[in-house]
Amino acid sequence: MKTAEMRLLSTSELEAKLADAREELMNLRFQVVNGQLTDTSRLKQTRRLIARFVTILAERESAGKEGA
């Protein structure tokens, strides 16, 4: 999902997708420990996806405080 597509989502949708991404990261970490994960680049991709979600949510929170 591209950043522009993320910005079109509502805050509740972003928070839900963030929770899903964090759960996926946890599952990937378990797979690494057990030796089941062959594509380790998914860890980096998932961490960056989480960072994008957090950044967009922080921007919205900051914009809300400035507007008040």
NORLIN-V729818 format. One record per residue. N is the residue number from 0. RES is the residue in three letters. BURIAL is 1 if it has 24 or more other C-alpha atoms within 12 Angstrom, else 0. D_LAST is the distance of its C-alpha to the last C-alpha in whole Angstrom. Layout:
# NORLIN-V729818
N;RES;BURIAL;D_LAST
N;RES;BURIAL;D_LAST
This chain:
# NORLIN-V729818
0;MET;0;31
1;LYS;0;29
2;THR;0;26
3;ALA;0;25
4;GLU;0;26
5;MET;1;24
6;ARG;0;21
7;LEU;0;22
8;LEU;0;22
9;SER;0;19
10;THR;0;18
11;SER;0;20
12;GLU;0;23
13;LEU;1;22
14;GLU;0;22
15;ALA;0;26
16;LYS;1;27
17;LEU;1;26
18;ALA;0;28
19;ASP;0;31
20;ALA;1;31
21;ARG;1;31
22;GLU;0;34
23;GLU;0;36
24;LEU;1;35
25;MET;0;37
26;ASN;0;40
27;LEU;1;40
28;ARG;1;41
29;PHE;0;43
30;GLN;0;45
31;VAL;0;45
32;VAL;0;47
33;ASN;0;49
34;GLY;0;50
35;GLN;0;49
36;LEU;0;47
37;THR;0;48
38;ASP;0;45
39;THR;0;44
40;SER;0;41
41;ARG;0;39
42;LEU;1;38
43;LYS;0;37
44;GLN;0;35
45;THR;1;34
46;ARG;0;32
47;ARG;0;31
48;LEU;1;29
49;ILE;1;27
50;ALA;0;26
51;ARG;1;25
52;PHE;1;23
53;VAL;1;21
54;THR;0;20
55;ILE;1;19
56;LEU;1;17
57;ALA;0;16
58;GLU;0;14
59;ARG;0;12
60;GLU;0;11
61;SER;0;10
62;ALA;0;9
63;GLY;0;6
64;LYS;0;5
65;GLU;0;6
66;GLY;0;4
67;ALA;0;0
